[in-house]
Amino acid sequence: MNDKRLVIGLAVLAGLVLLTFLAKGQFFSGDEPTVAAPAVRPAPSPGQGSKAAGMPATPTVKPVQPLRTTGTLAVDPMHLAEAEAVQVRHQLYEAEAKATLPTLSVQTHNPVWALQYEARHGRSATSGSAAQGPMPAPESGPFGNIQPPPGEIWIRLPADQASQHRDLMAQHADLYRRNSGENGPVTVTLWVGGRPYARQQYK
């Protein structure tokens, strides 16, 4: 019985030894471990030059785009203050003309708006009086959407005063000078039927 147990024990031990050698033989059989292939880097772009592989590419700097400027010019505060003072005197004349003379409509040059208009359109904005001839008006009125140039008055008279229009035009010129302090020539234009009818310059 003891011999039988000894034989069985030896057989088990031999089996364990055999399994151990088989495992070692498989590990050292010469099979090389699998190595992952290196990652392929993209080819350098033309802007990167011939930099060595693995080196960081030189950052590309985009040129700064120039600012787009408009034709707007700045309005000189001193010129704007002068234009505002002139506009106040023009408004005083218009109010007195409507109150004391037979007048349907009267319009003078608006130097403040003209100054700002010239600046917005890139012109030299100094006193609001550089333009020659009618200018656009801030809003449409009895004379359309235009305004007279500096030193000119536009008037409309009642139909029953048509025969007196020459005398009334002269009175408007005198009243304008008195209120505005204008010493130069004053032009008065009489409008009839939506268009200029008579025009006279008073020196």
LOSE-986523 format. One record per atom (N, C-alpha, C): x, y, z negated. Coordinates in steps of 0.02 Angstrom, whole numbers, padded with zeros to 5 digits, always signed. Atoms other than C-alpha are relative to their C-alpha. Layout:
residues N
XYZ ...
//
This chain:
residues 203
+00042-00061+00000 +00000+00000+00000 +00043+00062+00000 -00044-00058+00003 +00141+00117-00041 +00036+00010+00066 -00033-00005-00065 +00228+00075+00122 -00046+00032+00052 +00049-00028-00048 +00069+00116+00219 -00006+00075-00009 +00005-00072+00013 +00055+00287+00135 +00063+00036+00025 -00062-00031-00023 +00237+00321+00173 +00001+00008+00075 +00002-00003-00073 +00212+00281+00356 -00046+00056+00023 +00048-00053-00019 +00061+00396+00368 +00030+00068-00013 -00030-00065+00016 +00155+00537+00283 +00053+00018+00049 -00053-00013-00049 +00302+00518+00400 -00031+00019+00068 +00032-00015-00064 +00185+00519+00550 -00027+00072+00001 +00026-00069+00004 +00102+00680+00491 +00056+00049+00004 -00057-00045-00001 +00270+00760+00460 +00030+00006+00069 -00027-00001-00068 +00331+00709+00632 -00045+00041+00047 +00046-00040-00041 +00175+00784+00710 +00009+00074-00011 -00010-00071+00015 +00203+00949+00622 +00064+00026+00031 -00064-00021-00030 +00384+00954+00679 -00008+00007+00075 +00011-00003-00073 +00330+00916+00858 -00038+00063+00020 +00039-00060-00016 +00202+01056+00857 +00042+00063-00007 -00044-00058+00010 +00332+01176+00789 +00047+00010+00059 -00046-00005-00057 +00455+01135+00928 -00037+00020+00064 +00039-00019-00060 +00319+01149+01060 -00014+00075+00000 +00015-00072+00004 +00272+01323+00998 +00062+00041+00015 -00062-00036-00013 +00453+01380+00997 +00021-00005+00073 -00018+00008-00071 +00481+01310+01171 -00041+00044+00045 +00041-00045-00041 +00335+01409+01241 +00022+00072-00007 -00020-00069+00011 +00398+01572+01162 +00066+00016+00034 -00065-00012-00031 +00574+01549+01227 +00006-00032+00068 -00001+00034-00065 +00526+01477+01395 +00028+00043+00055 -00028-00044-00052 +00600+01627+01488 -00050+00046+00031 +00050-00046-00026 +00436+01717+01526 +00012+00069-00028 -00012-00069+00021 +00469+01903+01520 -00065+00034-00016 +00062-00036+00017 +00342+02012+01436 -00018+00049+00055 +00025-00046-00051 +00235+02119+01550 +00010+00072-00023 -00013-00070+00016 +00289+02301+01552 -00044+00044+00045 +00043-00044-00040 +00167+02437+01607 +00042+00042+00046 -00036-00041-00049 +00219+02529+01763 -00001+00073-00021 -00002-00071+00019 +00275+02708+01734 -00051+00040+00040 +00049-00044-00033 +00148+02842+01774 +00034+00039+00055 -00027-00037-00058 +00175+02922+01943 -00021+00073-00006 +00014-00072+00004 +00188+03113+01929 -00015+00027+00069 +00014-00029-00066 +00113+03215+02069 +00059+00039+00026 -00056-00037-00032 +00233+03292+02191 -00006+00073-00017 +00002-00073+00015 +00281+03471+02148 -00029+00039+00057 +00030-00043-00051 +00183+03603+02238 +00053+00045+00029 -00050-00044-00031 +00275+03722+02356 +00021+00056-00045 -00018-00057+00043 +00271+03858+02225 +00043-00020-00059 -00039+00022+00057 +00362+03749+02098 +00073-00011+00016 -00069+00009-00019 +00524+03730+02195 +00022-00071-00010 -00029+00066+00007 +00640+03582+02166 +00016-00015-00073 -00010+00013+00070 +00618+03563+01979 +00008-00075-00012 -00010+00070+00016 +00676+03399+01902 -00065-00030-00025 +00060+00034+00021 +00545+03268+01866 -00007+00004-00075 +00013-00004+00071 +00464+03288+01698 +00008+00070-00029 -00008-00068+00025 +00509+03472+01681 -00064+00039+00011 +00062-00039-00009 +00363+03592+01656 +00007+00049+00058 -00001-00045-00059 +00318+03691+01812 -00001+00072-00022 -00001-00072+00015 +00350+03877+01814 -00070+00029+00009 +00068-00028-00008 +00183+03967+01782 -00002+00051+00057 +00009-00046-00056 +00117+04062+01932 -00036+00062-00025 +00030-00064+00021 +00078+04246+01899 -00034+00032+00059 +00037-00032-00055 -00058+04321+02007 +00012+00075-00001 -00010-00072-00001 -00029+04498+02065 -00060+00037-00027 +00055-00040+00028 -00133+04628+01974 -00034+00039+00055 +00038-00036-00051 -00270+04696+02085 -00009+00072-00021 +00009-00071+00018 -00276+04886+02091 -00073+00015-00014 +00068-00021+00016 -00430+04967+02015 -00030+00037+00058 +00035-00036-00053 -00557+05026+02140 -00028+00065-00028 +00022-00065+00024 -00589+05210+02117 -00052+00029+00047 +00050-00033-00040 -00737+05308+02178 +00023+00070+00017 -00020-00068-00019 -00733+05479+02254 -00023+00052-00050 +00024-00048+00049 -00805+05557+02097 +00057+00040-00031 -00048-00044+00032 -00709+05706+02029 -00028+00024-00066 +00021-00026+00064 -00714+05774+01854 -00020+00073+00008 +00024-00070-00001 -00809+05936+01826 +00036+00038-00055 -00036-00041+00049 -00706+06070+01740 -00051+00030-00049 +00048-00027+00049 -00797+06116+01577 -00007+00076+00005 +00004-00073-00005 -00755+06300+01602 -00043+00020+00059 +00040-00015-00059 -00829+06302+01777 -00073-00019-00012 +00068+00021+00016 -00981+06207+01713 -00034+00052-00044 +00029-00052+00043 -01009+06338+01577 -00017+00062+00040 +00014-00058-00042 -00997+06477+01706 -00062-00012+00043 +00058+00016-00041 -01122+06388+01818 -00065+00001-00041 +00059-00001+00043 -01243+06366+01673 -00023+00071-00015 +00017-00070+00012 -01235+06552+01635 -00034+00031+00061 +00030-00026-00062 -01273+06594+01817 -00070-00028+00008 +00066+00031-00008 -01418+06471+01818 -00052+00032-00046 +00047-00034+00046 -01496+06555+01665 -00023+00066+00029 +00018-00065-00031 -01491+06724+01754 -00046-00011+00060 +00044+00014-00057 -01568+06646+01909 -00071-00016-00024 +00066+00017+00026 -01711+06576+01805 -00037+00061-00026 +00031-00062+00022 -01742+06746+01727 -00027+00040+00059 +00024-00035-00060 -01755+06823+01900 -00062-00034+00027 +00057+00035-00028 -01874+06689+01962 -00063+00012-00042 +00057-00011+00043 -01987+06709+01811 -00028+00071+00007 +00023-00069-00007 -01993+06898+01828 -00029+00013+00069 +00026-00009-00068 -02019+06889+02016 -00071-00026+00006 +00067+00028-00003 -02171+06777+01996 -00049+00041-00041 +00044-00039+00044 -02240+06891+01860 -00014+00070+00026 +00007-00071-00019 -02214+07060+01944 -00009+00012+00075 +00006-00008-00072 -02213+07031+02133 -00049-00051+00028 +00046+00048-00031 -02345+06951+02245 +00039-00056+00034 -00043+00055-00023 -02254+06786+02268 -00034-00067-00011 +00025+00068+00008 -02313+06610+02301 +00055-00046-00028 -00056+00042+00022 -02143+06527+02279 +00065+00039+00007 -00066-00030-00004 -01965+06581+02247 +00051-00052-00022 -00052+00048+00017 -01806+06479+02242 +00068+00031+00010 -00070-00023-00004 -01625+06523+02206 +00046-00060+00000 -00050+00053+00001 -01465+06424+02213 +00009-00026-00071 -00011+00032+00065 -01440+06300+02071 +00074-00019-00005 -00072+00013+00001 -01252+06311+02034 +00019-00060-00043 -00017+00057+00044 -01255+06179+01896 -00007-00065+00039 +00011+00062-00037 -01331+06044+02004 +00048-00004+00059 -00047+00000-00057 -01222+06096+02153 +00070-00021-00022 -00066+00018+00026 -01065+06079+02046 +00004-00075-00012 +00000+00072+00013 -01113+05904+01992 -00006-00040+00065 +00008+00033-00065 -01165+05857+02169 +00067-00004+00036 -00065-00001-00033 -00996+05910+02239 +00049-00048-00033 -00045+00045+00036 -00905+05812+02103 -00016-00073+00016 +00019+00069-00015 -01005+05654+02138 +00022-00021+00069 -00018+00016-00069 -00961+05664+02322 +00074+00013+00014 -00072-00004-00008 -00776+05689+02291 +00024+00066+00028 -00022-00065-00024 -00770+05871+02340 +00031+00040-00057 -00030-00043+00051 -00674+06006+02249 -00055+00037-00036 +00054-00030+00040 -00794+06055+02110 +00028+00054-00044 -00026-00055+00040 -00754+06227+02043 -00055+00044-00028 +00051-00045+00025 -00902+06343+02034 -00070-00017+00026 +00064+00018-00028 -01041+06255+02127 -00022+00046+00056 +00018-00049-00053 -01033+06386+02265 +00043-00009+00062 -00044+00010-00057 -00914+06308+02390 -00038-00017+00064 +00037+00022-00059 -01049+06242+02506 -00027+00060+00039 +00028-00051-00044 -01108+06343+02654 -00065-00028+00030 +00063+00022-00027 -01288+06335+02713 -00041-00038-00052 +00043+00035+00048 -01432+06240+02631 +00034-00062-00027 -00026+00060+00033 -01387+06104+02508 -00058-00043-00022 +00053+00041+00030 -01485+05955+02443 -00022+00029-00067 +00028-00026+00063 -01598+06001+02297 -00009-00057-00050 +00011+00052+00050 -01619+05907+02132 -00066-00036+00009 +00066+00029-00011 -01801+05877+02176 -00035+00038+00056 +00037-00031-00055 -01922+05913+02316 -00048+00052-00027 +00043-00054+00021 -02018+06077+02301 -00036+00032+00059 +00036-00034-00054 -02112+06205+02406 +00042+00008+00064 -00044-00008-00058 -01960+06219+02520 +00031-00067+00023 -00027+00065-00018 -01931+06033+02538 +00051-00023-00052 -00051+00027+00046 -01784+05940+02462 +00068+00032+00011 -00062-00038-00009 -01655+06075+02499 -00005+00064-00042 -00002-00062+00038 -01600+06233+02409 +00045+00049+00037 -00041-00050-00035 -01523+06397+02468 +00072-00001-00023 -00070-00006+00020 -01336+06426+02466 +00008+00057-00050 -00010-00054+00048 -01259+06545+02338 -00012+00069+00032 +00013-00068-00024 -01314+06727+02355 -00059+00007+00046 +00060-00003-00043 -01474+06685+02448 -00062-00018-00039 +00065+00011+00032 -01657+06687+02395 -00049-00024+00053 +00054+00021-00044 -01800+06593+02475 -00066+00018-00034 +00064-00020+00028 -01976+06662+02452 -00057-00020+00047 +00062+00010-00037 -02154+06625+02507 -00050+00052-00027 +00046-00054+00019 -02284+06766+02507 -00071-00019+00018 +00070+00010-00019 -02474+06766+02508 -00013+00026+00071 +00015-00020-00069 -02550+06781+02681 -00022+00073+00005 +00023-00070-00004 -02630+06949+02638 +00056+00050-00011 -00057-00045+00008 -02457+07020+02604 +00049-00004+00059 -00045+00010-00057 -02385+06973+02774 +00024+00066+00029 -00020-00064-00029 -02384+07152+02835 +00051+00037-00043 -00046-00033+00047 -02282+07204+02682 +00063-00041-00013 -00053+00047+00018 -02154+07066+02692 +00070+00032-00001 -00066-00033+00000 -02006+07181+02734 +00013+00036-00066 -00008-00036+00063 -02036+07289+02582 +00007-00048-00059 -00003+00049+00055 -02065+07139+02470 +00067-00037+00000 -00066+00033-00002 -01904+07056+02530 +00053+00045-00032 -00048-00047+00030 -01807+07213+02482 -00009+00004-00075 +00012-00002+00073 -01891+07217+02311 +00028-00063-00034 -00028+00061+00027 -01840+07036+02283 +00076+00005-00006 -00073-00008+00003 -01660+07079+02325 +00021+00044-00058 -00017-00045+00055 -01658+07224+02202 -00011-00034-00068 +00014+00034+00063 -01738+07119+02064 +00052-00054-00014 -00050+00053+00008 -01615+06978+02094 +00066+00030-00025 -00062-00033+00021 -01467+07097+02078 -00004+00022-00073 +00008-00026+00068 -01536+07171+01918 +00004-00057-00052 +00001+00055+00048 -01559+07002+01834 +00064-00043+00003 -00057+00044-00007 -01410+06908+01902 +00067+00035-00007 -00064-00035+00002 -01279+07044+01900 +00041-00007+00063 -00034+00009-00063 -01235+07002+02079 +00013+00067+00034 -00018-00063-00033 -01141+07145+02163 +00012-00008+00074 -00013+00012-00071 -01109+07064+02331 -00064+00000+00040 +00059+00003-00043 -01227+07045+02479 -00050-00053-00025 +00054+00045+00019 -01394+06963+02442 -00043-00013+00062 +00040+00018-00058 -01489+06870+02577 -00068-00025-00023 +00068+00021+00016 -01678+06850+02567 -00030-00031+00063 +00031+00036-00056 -01764+06722+02679 -00074-00011-00016 +00072+00010+00008 -01953+06723+02700 -00020-00063+00038 +00023+00062-00030 -02030+06553+02733 -00075+00005+00014 +00071+00002-00020 -02195+06534+02826 -00012-00067+00036 +00017+00063-00033 -02275+06369+02872 +00054-00053-00005 -00050+00052+00011 -02133+06264+02801 +00065+00010+00035 -00063-00013-00034 -01993+06348+02897 +00019+00074-00008 -00020-00071+00006 -01890+06509+02890 -00034+00043+00053 +00034-00045-00045 -01983+06655+02967 +00040+00065+00010 -00040-00062-00003 -01878+06811+02926 +00057-00005-00049 -00060+00004+00043 -01705+06830+02854 +00035+00067+00003 -00031-00065+00004 -01623+06990+02794 +00054+00000-00053 -00055-00006+00049 -01458+07026+02708 +00002+00072-00025 -00001-00066+00032 -01449+07170+02585 +00068+00009-00034 -00067-00013+00027 -01280+07246+02543 -00002+00056-00051 
//
